Amino acid sequence: MELRAMGEVRAQARTLTGYALTYGDEARIAGGVETIAPGAVAAALAGGVDVLALVDHDPGKVLGRTRSGTLRLNDEARGLAFAIDLPDTTAARDVLALVERGDAGGMSFGFTVPPGGDEWRGTRRTLRRIALHEISVITSHPAYKGTSVEARSRAAAELDAMRLRLRLYA
């Protein structure tokens, strides 16, 4: 599984929101340049796979998951938007404190590339389709600078969830 770390992290209450990956931004990976094409996660999201939200890619620090509805993902023009309803755990409280202070490094994601899902041109790689396994709030440096995370109040998160449901069923 490949891992990528990205962008900025912000906090507002007990729900984290932001972008786990952004389309079109360049990242320097292993001596090359990598970008993610718009819609690269669309097939993975449509397949109903259970995606985890973790801290620093640690499967022992689960913040949420799509199967339970505590992690919501939405493929948007900018990239993969997320909302995580944080549990009352030590890991979640620590992440929330880091995000609120502006100390968290950004977001990251773990994925595999299905056959034909990427395109190489010399040392430039474009991810056109990925199988998403997890997203992570990271405490270090992101590979992609365009990601973001912020904390939101429960009321704002519920309003966002209602708007998302309306978009899905419109």
CYANA upper distance limits for C-alpha pairs under 8 A (distance plus 0.5 A):
  1 MET  CA    110 GLY  CA      6.90
  1 MET  CA    111 PHE  CA      6.04
  1 MET  CA    112 THR  CA      5.65
  2 GLU  CA    110 GLY  CA      6.06
  2 GLU  CA    111 PHE  CA      5.84
  2 GLU  CA    112 THR  CA      6.49
  3 LEU  CA    108 SER  CA      7.43
  3 LEU  CA    109 PHE  CA      6.10
  3 LEU  CA    110 GLY  CA      4.83
  3 LEU  CA    111 PHE  CA      6.92
  4 ARG  CA    108 SER  CA      5.55
  4 ARG  CA    109 PHE  CA      5.79
  4 ARG  CA    110 GLY  CA      6.98
  4 ARG  CA    142 PRO  CA      7.91
  4 ARG  CA    143 ALA  CA      6.48
  4 ARG  CA    144 TYR  CA      7.93
  5 ALA  CA    106 GLY  CA      7.41
  5 ALA  CA    107 MET  CA      6.05
  5 ALA  CA    108 SER  CA      4.14
  5 ALA  CA    109 PHE  CA      6.94
  5 ALA  CA    138 ILE  CA      7.73
  5 ALA  CA    141 HIS  CA      7.44
  5 ALA  CA    142 PRO  CA      4.51
  5 ALA  CA    143 ALA  CA      5.05
  5 ALA  CA    144 TYR  CA      6.56
  6 MET  CA     20 ALA  CA      7.62
  6 MET  CA     21 LEU  CA      7.23
  6 MET  CA    105 GLY  CA      8.44
  6 MET  CA    106 GLY  CA      5.84
  6 MET  CA    107 MET  CA      5.22
  6 MET  CA    108 SER  CA      5.66
  6 MET  CA    141 HIS  CA      7.95
  6 MET  CA    142 PRO  CA      4.30
  6 MET  CA    143 ALA  CA      5.34
  6 MET  CA    144 TYR  CA      4.32
  6 MET  CA    145 LYS  CA      5.66
  6 MET  CA    146 GLY  CA      6.98
  6 MET  CA    147 THR  CA      5.63
  6 MET  CA    148 SER  CA      8.31
  7 GLY  CA    105 GLY  CA      7.40
  7 GLY  CA    106 GLY  CA      4.86
  7 GLY  CA    107 MET  CA      6.31
  7 GLY  CA    142 PRO  CA      5.96
  7 GLY  CA    143 ALA  CA      8.01
  7 GLY  CA    144 TYR  CA      6.17
  7 GLY  CA    145 LYS  CA      4.40
  7 GLY  CA    146 GLY  CA      5.26
  7 GLY  CA    147 THR  CA      4.19
  7 GLY  CA    148 SER  CA      5.81
  8 GLU  CA    104 ALA  CA      7.86
  8 GLU  CA    105 GLY  CA      6.58
  8 GLU  CA    106 GLY  CA      4.72
  8 GLU  CA    107 MET  CA      7.44
  8 GLU  CA    145 LYS  CA      7.50
  8 GLU  CA    146 GLY  CA      7.63
  8 GLU  CA    147 THR  CA      6.05
  8 GLU  CA    148 SER  CA      4.68
  8 GLU  CA    149 VAL  CA      6.60
  9 VAL  CA     18 GLY  CA      8.11
  9 VAL  CA     99 VAL  CA      6.10
  9 VAL  CA    102 GLY  CA      7.16
  9 VAL  CA    103 ASP  CA      8.34
  9 VAL  CA    104 ALA  CA      6.14
  9 VAL  CA    105 GLY  CA      6.90
  9 VAL  CA    106 GLY  CA      5.25
  9 VAL  CA    107 MET  CA      7.44
  9 VAL  CA    137 VAL  CA      8.22
  9 VAL  CA    147 THR  CA      8.14
  9 VAL  CA    148 SER  CA      5.27
  9 VAL  CA    149 VAL  CA      4.24
  9 VAL  CA    150 GLU  CA      6.07
 10 ARG  CA     16 LEU  CA      8.12
 10 ARG  CA     99 VAL  CA      5.20
 10 ARG  CA    100 GLU  CA      6.38
 10 ARG  CA    101 ARG  CA      8.44
 10 ARG  CA    102 GLY  CA      6.58
 10 ARG  CA    104 ALA  CA      8.26
 10 ARG  CA    148 SER  CA      7.33
 10 ARG  CA    149 VAL  CA      5.07
 10 ARG  CA    150 GLU  CA      3.58
 10 ARG  CA    151 ALA  CA      6.25
 11 ALA  CA     15 THR  CA      8.33
 11 ALA  CA     16 LEU  CA      6.71
 11 ALA  CA     96 LEU  CA      6.82
 11 ALA  CA     97 ALA  CA      8.43
 11 ALA  CA     99 VAL  CA      5.23
 11 ALA  CA    100 GLU  CA      4.85
 11 ALA  CA    101 ARG  CA      8.35
 11 ALA  CA    102 GLY  CA      8.33
 11 ALA  CA    149 VAL  CA      7.27
 11 ALA  CA    150 GLU  CA      4.18
 11 ALA  CA    151 ALA  CA      3.40
 11 ALA  CA    152 ARG  CA      6.86
 12 GLN  CA     16 LEU  CA      7.63
 12 GLN  CA    100 GLU  CA      7.18
 12 GLN  CA    150 GLU  CA      6.37
 12 GLN  CA    151 ALA  CA      3.48
 12 GLN  CA    152 ARG  CA      4.20
 12 GLN  CA    153 SER  CA      6.32
 13 ALA  CA     96 LEU  CA      8.35
 13 ALA  CA    151 ALA  CA      5.60
 13 ALA  CA    152 ARG  CA      5.29
 13 ALA  CA    153 SER  CA      5.12
 13 ALA  CA    154 ARG  CA      7.58
 14 ARG  CA     85 ASP  CA      6.75
 14 ARG  CA     86 LEU  CA      6.04
 14 ARG  CA     96 LEU  CA      7.95
 14 ARG  CA    151 ALA  CA      6.80
 14 ARG  CA    152 ARG  CA      6.80
 14 ARG  CA    153 SER  CA      6.71
 14 ARG  CA    154 ARG  CA      7.09
 15 THR  CA     83 ALA  CA      7.09
 15 THR  CA     84 ILE  CA      5.90
 15 THR  CA     85 ASP  CA      5.02
 15 THR  CA     86 LEU  CA      6.24
 15 THR  CA    150 GLU  CA      8.49
 15 THR  CA    151 ALA  CA      5.75
 15 THR  CA    152 ARG  CA      5.54
 15 THR  CA    153 SER  CA      6.96
 15 THR  CA    154 ARG  CA      7.12
 15 THR  CA    157 ALA  CA      7.11
 16 LEU  CA     82 PHE  CA      8.39
 16 LEU  CA     83 ALA  CA      6.05
 16 LEU  CA     84 ILE  CA      5.58
 16 LEU  CA     85 ASP  CA      7.17
 16 LEU  CA     86 LEU  CA      7.81
 16 LEU  CA    149 VAL  CA      6.63
 16 LEU  CA    150 GLU  CA      5.70
 16 LEU  CA    151 ALA  CA      4.78
 16 LEU  CA    152 ARG  CA      6.58
 17 THR  CA     81 ALA  CA      7.88
 17 THR  CA     82 PHE  CA      5.95
 17 THR  CA     83 ALA  CA      4.86
 17 THR  CA     84 ILE  CA      6.95
 17 THR  CA    148 SER  CA      8.24
 17 THR  CA    149 VAL  CA      5.65
 17 THR  CA    150 GLU  CA      5.69
 17 THR  CA    151 ALA  CA      6.72
 17 THR  CA    152 ARG  CA      7.57
 18 GLY  CA     81 ALA  CA      6.14
 18 GLY  CA     82 PHE  CA      6.11
 18 GLY  CA     83 ALA  CA      7.41
 18 GLY  CA    147 THR  CA      7.49
 18 GLY  CA    148 SER  CA      5.21
 18 GLY  CA    149 VAL  CA      4.60
 18 GLY  CA    150 GLU  CA      6.60
 19 TYR  CA     79 GLY  CA      6.98
 19 TYR  CA     80 LEU  CA      5.94
 19 TYR  CA     81 ALA  CA      4.90
 19 TYR  CA     82 PHE  CA      6.47
 19 TYR  CA    107 MET  CA      7.90
 19 TYR  CA    146 GLY  CA      8.39
 19 TYR  CA    147 THR  CA      5.37
 19 TYR  CA    148 SER  CA      5.56
 19 TYR  CA    149 VAL  CA      6.99
 20 ALA  CA     79 GLY  CA      8.08
 20 ALA  CA     80 LEU  CA      6.14
 20 ALA  CA     81 ALA  CA      6.80
 20 ALA  CA     82 PHE  CA      7.21
 20 ALA  CA    107 MET  CA      5.79
 20 ALA  CA    108 SER  CA      6.52
 20 ALA  CA    109 PHE  CA      7.09
 20 ALA  CA    135 ILE  CA      6.87
 20 ALA  CA    136 SER  CA      8.23
 20 ALA  CA    147 THR  CA      6.17
 20 ALA  CA    148 SER  CA      7.47
 20 ALA  CA    149 VAL  CA      8.46
 21 LEU  CA     79 GLY  CA      6.05
 21 LEU  CA     80 LEU  CA      5.84
 21 LEU  CA     81 ALA  CA      8.20
 21 LEU  CA    107 MET  CA      7.97
 21 LEU  CA    108 SER  CA      7.70
 21 LEU  CA    109 PHE  CA      7.80
 21 LEU  CA    144 TYR  CA      8.02
 21 LEU  CA    146 GLY  CA      7.94
 21 LEU  CA    147 THR  CA      6.18
 22 THR  CA     36 ILE  CA      7.65
 22 THR  CA     78 ARG  CA      6.22
 22 THR  CA     79 GLY  CA      4.60
 22 THR  CA     80 LEU  CA      6.93
 22 THR  CA    144 TYR  CA      8.18
 22 THR  CA    146 GLY  CA      6.45
 22 THR  CA    147 THR  CA      6.63
 23 TYR  CA     35 THR  CA      7.54
 23 TYR  CA     36 ILE  CA      5.56
 23 TYR  CA     37 ALA  CA      6.10
 23 TYR  CA     38 PRO  CA      5.86
 23 TYR  CA     77 ALA  CA      8.20
 23 TYR  CA     78 ARG  CA      6.36
 23 TYR  CA     79 GLY  CA      5.61
 24 GLY  CA     35 THR  CA      6.04
 24 GLY  CA     36 ILE  CA      6.15
 24 GLY  CA     37 ALA  CA      6.62
 24 GLY  CA     38 PRO  CA      7.79
 25 ASP  CA     35 THR  CA      6.25
 25 ASP  CA     36 ILE  CA      7.63
 25 ASP  CA    144 TYR  CA      7.23
 25 ASP  CA    145 LYS  CA      8.12
 25 ASP  CA    146 GLY  CA      7.30
 26 GLU  CA     33 VAL  CA      6.78
 26 GLU  CA     34 GLU  CA      6.09
 26 GLU  CA     35 THR  CA      5.45
 26 GLU  CA    144 TYR  CA      7.21
 27 ALA  CA     33 VAL  CA      6.09
 27 ALA  CA     34 GLU  CA      5.73
 27 ALA  CA     35 THR  CA      7.05
 27 ALA  CA    143 ALA  CA      6.09
 27 ALA  CA    144 TYR  CA      5.78
 27 ALA  CA    145 LYS  CA      8.39
 28 ARG  CA     32 GLY  CA      6.12
 28 ARG  CA     33 VAL  CA      5.18
 28 ARG  CA     34 GLU  CA      6.88
 28 ARG  CA    143 ALA  CA      7.52
 29 ILE  CA     33 VAL  CA      6.42
 29 ILE  CA     34 GLU  CA      7.06
 29 ILE  CA    143 ALA  CA      8.11
 31 GLY  CA    123 THR  CA      7.99
 32 GLY  CA    123 THR  CA      5.24
 32 GLY  CA    124 ARG  CA      6.25
 32 GLY  CA    125 ARG  CA      7.99
 33 VAL  CA    123 THR  CA      6.90
 33 VAL  CA    124 ARG  CA      5.32
 33 VAL  CA    125 ARG  CA      6.73
 34 GLU  CA    124 ARG  CA      6.32
 34 GLU  CA    125 ARG  CA      5.20
 34 GLU  CA    126 THR  CA      6.21
 34 GLU  CA    127 LEU  CA      7.95
 35 THR  CA    125 ARG  CA      6.98
 35 THR  CA    126 THR  CA      5.45
 35 THR  CA    127 LEU  CA      6.78
 36 ILE  CA     40 ALA  CA      7.22
 36 ILE  CA    126 THR  CA      6.14
 36 ILE  CA    127 LEU  CA      5.24
 36 ILE  CA    128 ARG  CA      6.92
 37 ALA  CA    126 THR  CA      7.01
 37 ALA  CA    127 LEU  CA      6.41
 37 ALA  CA    128 ARG  CA      5.62
 37 ALA  CA    129 ARG  CA      8.40
 38 PRO  CA     77 ALA  CA      7.42
 38 PRO  CA     78 ARG  CA      8.41
 38 PRO  CA     79 GLY  CA      7.51
 38 PRO  CA    128 ARG  CA      8.06
 39 GLY  CA     75 ASP  CA      7.39
 39 GLY  CA     79 GLY  CA      8.36
 39 GLY  CA    128 ARG  CA      8.00
 39 GLY  CA    129 ARG  CA      8.03
 40 ALA  CA    127 LEU  CA      7.21
 40 ALA  CA    128 ARG  CA      5.38
 40 ALA  CA    129 ARG  CA      4.68
 40 ALA  CA    130 ILE  CA      6.32
 41 VAL  CA     45 LEU  CA      6.74
 41 VAL  CA     75 ASP  CA      7.57
 41 VAL  CA     80 LEU  CA      8.10
 41 VAL  CA    129 ARG  CA      6.63
 41 VAL  CA    130 ILE  CA      6.24
 41 VAL  CA    131 ALA  CA      7.45
 41 VAL  CA    132 LEU  CA      7.37
 42 ALA  CA     46 ALA  CA      6.63
 42 ALA  CA     75 ASP  CA      6.94
 42 ALA  CA    129 ARG  CA      8.46
 43 ALA  CA     47 GLY  CA      6.65
 43 ALA  CA    129 ARG  CA      8.00
 44 ALA  CA     48 GLY  CA      7.56
 44 ALA  CA     49 VAL  CA      7.18
 44 ALA  CA    130 ILE  CA      7.52
 44 ALA  CA    131 ALA  CA      5.94
 44 ALA  CA    132 LEU  CA      6.77
 45 LEU  CA     49 VAL  CA      7.18
 45 LEU  CA     73 LEU  CA      8.32
 49 VAL  CA     66 THR  CA      8.49
 50 ASP  CA     65 ARG  CA      7.12
 50 ASP  CA     66 THR  CA      5.90
 50 ASP  CA     67 ARG  CA      5.83
 50 ASP  CA    133 HIS  CA      8.00
 51 VAL  CA     65 ARG  CA      6.11
 51 VAL  CA     66 THR  CA      5.97
 51 VAL  CA     67 ARG  CA      7.98
 51 VAL  CA     71 LEU  CA      8.45
 51 VAL  CA    132 LEU  CA      7.38
 51 VAL  CA    133 HIS  CA      5.69
 51 VAL  CA    134 GLU  CA      5.60
 51 VAL  CA    135 ILE  CA      8.01
 52 LEU  CA     62 VAL  CA      7.46
 52 LEU  CA     63 LEU  CA      8.16
 52 LEU  CA     64 GLY  CA      6.51
 52 LEU  CA     65 ARG  CA      4.87
 52 LEU  CA     66 THR  CA      7.17
 52 LEU  CA     71 LEU  CA      7.94
 52 LEU  CA    133 HIS  CA      7.19
 52 LEU  CA    134 GLU  CA      5.10
 52 LEU  CA    135 ILE  CA      6.85
 53 ALA  CA     62 VAL  CA      6.46
 53 ALA  CA     63 LEU  CA      5.75
 53 ALA  CA     64 GLY  CA      5.49
 53 ALA  CA     65 ARG  CA      6.28
 53 ALA  CA     71 LEU  CA      7.28
 53 ALA  CA     84 ILE  CA      7.93
 53 ALA  CA    134 GLU  CA      6.24
 53 ALA  CA    135 ILE  CA      5.46
 53 ALA  CA    136 SER  CA      6.01
 53 ALA  CA    137 VAL  CA      8.24
 54 LEU  CA     58 ASP  CA      6.56
 54 LEU  CA     59 PRO  CA      6.95
 54 LEU  CA     61 LYS  CA      6.10
 54 LEU  CA     62 VAL  CA      5.17
 54 LEU  CA     63 LEU  CA      5.90
 54 LEU  CA     64 GLY  CA      7.77
 54 LEU  CA    134 GLU  CA      7.55
 54 LEU  CA    135 ILE  CA      6.74
 54 LEU  CA    136 SER  CA      5.04
 54 LEU  CA    137 VAL  CA      6.97
 55 VAL  CA     59 PRO  CA      8.45
 55 VAL  CA     61 LYS  CA      6.11
 55 VAL  CA     62 VAL  CA      7.33
 55 VAL  CA     63 LEU  CA      7.68
 55 VAL  CA     91 ALA  CA      7.91
 55 VAL  CA     95 VAL  CA      8.10
 55 VAL  CA    136 SER  CA      5.66
 55 VAL  CA    137 VAL  CA      5.58
 55 VAL  CA    138 ILE  CA      6.59
 56 ASP  CA    108 SER  CA      8.47
 56 ASP  CA    136 SER  CA      6.10
 56 ASP  CA    137 VAL  CA      6.47
 56 ASP  CA    138 ILE  CA      5.21
 56 ASP  CA    139 THR  CA      7.35
 57 HIS  CA    109 PHE  CA      8.44
 57 HIS  CA    110 GLY  CA      8.08
 57 HIS  CA    134 GLU  CA      8.20
 57 HIS  CA    135 ILE  CA      8.02
 57 HIS  CA    136 SER  CA      6.10
 57 HIS  CA    138 ILE  CA      8.33
 58 ASP  CA     62 VAL  CA      8.12
 61 LYS  CA     91 ALA  CA      6.69
 63 LEU  CA     84 ILE  CA      7.61
 63 LEU  CA     85 ASP  CA      8.14
 63 LEU  CA     86 LEU  CA      6.27
 63 LEU  CA     87 PRO  CA      6.87
 63 LEU  CA     91 ALA  CA      8.30
 63 LEU  CA     92 ALA  CA      6.78
 64 GLY  CA     68 SER  CA      8.14
 64 GLY  CA     69 GLY  CA      8.30
 64 GLY  CA     70 THR  CA      5.42
 64 GLY  CA     71 LEU  CA      5.60
 64 GLY  CA     84 ILE  CA      6.58
 64 GLY  CA     85 ASP  CA      7.27
 64 GLY  CA     86 LEU  CA      7.33
 64 GLY  CA     87 PRO  CA      8.07
 65 ARG  CA     69 GLY  CA      6.89
 65 ARG  CA     70 THR  CA      6.02
 65 ARG  CA     71 LEU  CA      5.19
 65 ARG  CA     72 ARG  CA      8.29
 66 THR  CA     70 THR  CA      6.71
 66 THR  CA     71 LEU  CA      5.23
 66 THR  CA     72 ARG  CA      6.43
 66 THR  CA     73 LEU  CA      8.19
 67 ARG  CA     71 LEU  CA      8.48
 70 THR  CA     83 ALA  CA      8.38
 70 THR  CA     84 ILE  CA      6.20
 70 THR  CA     85 ASP  CA      5.65
 70 THR  CA     86 LEU  CA      8.09
 71 LEU  CA     82 PHE  CA      7.48
 71 LEU  CA     83 ALA  CA      6.24
 71 LEU  CA     84 ILE  CA      5.09
 71 LEU  CA     85 ASP  CA      7.12
 72 ARG  CA     82 PHE  CA      6.01
 72 ARG  CA     83 ALA  CA      5.68
 72 ARG  CA     84 ILE  CA      7.07
 73 LEU  CA     80 LEU  CA      7.18
 73 LEU  CA     81 ALA  CA      6.19
 73 LEU  CA     82 PHE  CA      5.06
 73 LEU  CA     83 ALA  CA      7.25
 74 ASN  CA     80 LEU  CA      6.28
 74 ASN  CA     81 ALA  CA      5.59
 74 ASN  CA     82 PHE  CA      6.86
 75 ASP  CA     79 GLY  CA      6.52
 75 ASP  CA     80 LEU  CA      5.26
 75 ASP  CA     81 ALA  CA      6.77
 76 GLU  CA     80 LEU  CA      6.53
 76 GLU  CA     81 ALA  CA      7.14
 83 ALA  CA    157 ALA  CA      8.24
 86 LEU  CA     92 ALA  CA      6.49
 87 PRO  CA     92 ALA  CA      6.73
 88 ASP  CA     92 ALA  CA      7.05
 88 ASP  CA     93 ARG  CA      7.41
 89 THR  CA     93 ARG  CA      6.67
 90 THR  CA     94 ASP  CA      6.58
 91 ALA  CA     95 VAL  CA      6.69
 92 ALA  CA     96 LEU  CA      6.52
 93 ARG  CA     97 ALA  CA      6.68
 94 ASP  CA     98 LEU  CA      6.83
 95 VAL  CA     99 VAL  CA      6.59
 95 VAL  CA    104 ALA  CA      7.98
 95 VAL  CA    137 VAL  CA      8.06
 96 LEU  CA    100 GLU  CA      6.51
 96 LEU  CA    151 ALA  CA      7.78
 97 ALA  CA    101 ARG  CA      6.72
 98 LEU  CA    102 GLY  CA      6.59
 98 LEU  CA    103 ASP  CA      5.42
 98 LEU  CA    104 ALA  CA      5.65
 98 LEU  CA    139 THR  CA      8.46
 99 VAL  CA    103 ASP  CA      6.48
 99 VAL  CA    104 ALA  CA      5.74
 99 VAL  CA    149 VAL  CA      7.98
 99 VAL  CA    150 GLU  CA      7.12
 99 VAL  CA    151 ALA  CA      7.68
100 GLU  CA    150 GLU  CA      8.07
100 GLU  CA    151 ALA  CA      7.51
103 ASP  CA    139 THR  CA      7.85
104 ALA  CA    137 VAL  CA      8.01
104 ALA  CA    138 ILE  CA      6.81
104 ALA  CA    139 THR  CA      5.15
104 ALA  CA    140 SER  CA      7.45
105 GLY  CA    137 VAL  CA      8.27
105 GLY  CA    138 ILE  CA      6.01
105 GLY  CA    139 THR  CA      5.12
105 GLY  CA    140 SER  CA      5.16
105 GLY  CA    141 HIS  CA      5.61
105 GLY  CA    142 PRO  CA      6.75
106 GLY  CA    137 VAL  CA      6.60
106 GLY  CA    138 ILE  CA      5.99
106 GLY  CA    139 THR  CA      7.44
106 GLY  CA    140 SER  CA      7.92
106 GLY  CA    141 HIS  CA      7.43
106 GLY  CA    142 PRO  CA      6.20
106 GLY  CA    145 LYS  CA      8.48
106 GLY  CA    147 THR  CA      6.91
106 GLY  CA    148 SER  CA      6.60
106 GLY  CA    149 VAL  CA      7.34
107 MET  CA    135 ILE  CA      7.65
107 MET  CA    136 SER  CA      6.15
107 MET  CA    137 VAL  CA      5.26
107 MET  CA    138 ILE  CA      6.13
107 MET  CA    142 PRO  CA      7.20
107 MET  CA    147 THR  CA      6.47
107 MET  CA    148 SER  CA      7.06
107 MET  CA    149 VAL  CA      7.59
108 SER  CA    135 ILE  CA      6.14
108 SER  CA    136 SER  CA      5.48
108 SER  CA    137 VAL  CA      6.89
108 SER  CA    138 ILE  CA      7.08
108 SER  CA    142 PRO  CA      7.42
108 SER  CA    143 ALA  CA      8.45
109 PHE  CA    132 LEU  CA      7.97
109 PHE  CA    133 HIS  CA      8.13
109 PHE  CA    134 GLU  CA      6.10
109 PHE  CA    135 ILE  CA      4.63
109 PHE  CA    136 SER  CA      6.33
110 GLY  CA    132 LEU  CA      6.82
110 GLY  CA    133 HIS  CA      6.06
110 GLY  CA    134 GLU  CA      5.60
110 GLY  CA    135 ILE  CA      6.70
111 PHE  CA    130 ILE  CA      6.82
111 PHE  CA    131 ALA  CA      5.92
111 PHE  CA    132 LEU  CA      5.03
111 PHE  CA    133 HIS  CA      5.81
111 PHE  CA    134 GLU  CA      7.57
112 THR  CA    130 ILE  CA      6.42
112 THR  CA    131 ALA  CA      5.72
112 THR  CA    132 LEU  CA      7.28
112 THR  CA    133 HIS  CA      8.25
113 VAL  CA    117 GLY  CA      6.04
113 VAL  CA    118 ASP  CA      7.43
113 VAL  CA    127 LEU  CA      8.33
113 VAL  CA    129 ARG  CA      7.21
113 VAL  CA    130 ILE  CA      5.32
113 VAL  CA    131 ALA  CA      6.55
114 PRO  CA    129 ARG  CA      7.66
114 PRO  CA    130 ILE  CA      6.95
114 PRO  CA    131 ALA  CA      7.36
117 GLY  CA    127 LEU  CA      6.78
117 GLY  CA    128 ARG  CA      5.75
117 GLY  CA    129 ARG  CA      4.97
117 GLY  CA    130 ILE  CA      6.84
118 ASP  CA    125 ARG  CA      7.28
118 ASP  CA    126 THR  CA      6.06
118 ASP  CA    127 LEU  CA      5.00
118 ASP  CA    128 ARG  CA      5.79
118 ASP  CA    129 ARG  CA      7.16
119 GLU  CA    125 ARG  CA      6.16
119 GLU  CA    126 THR  CA      5.70
119 GLU  CA    127 LEU  CA      7.14
119 GLU  CA    128 ARG  CA      7.77
120 TRP  CA    124 ARG  CA      6.18
120 TRP  CA    125 ARG  CA      5.10
120 TRP  CA    126 THR  CA      7.05
121 ARG  CA    125 ARG  CA      6.99
137 VAL  CA    149 VAL  CA      8.49
138 ILE  CA    142 PRO  CA      8.18
152 ARG  CA    156 ALA  CA      6.81
152 ARG  CA    157 ALA  CA      6.80
153 SER  CA    157 ALA  CA      6.69
154 ARG  CA    158 GLU  CA      6.63
155 ALA  CA    159 LEU  CA      6.75
156 ALA  CA    160 ASP  CA      6.69
157 ALA  CA    161 ALA  CA      6.64
158 GLU  CA    162 MET  CA      6.66
159 LEU  CA    163 ARG  CA      6.75
160 ASP  CA    164 LEU  CA      6.65
161 ALA  CA    165 ARG  CA      6.71
162 MET  CA    166 LEU  CA      6.72
163 ARG  CA    167 ARG  CA      6.74
164 LEU  CA    168 LEU  CA      6.70
165 ARG  CA    169 TYR  CA      6.72
166 LEU  CA    170 ALA  CA      6.29
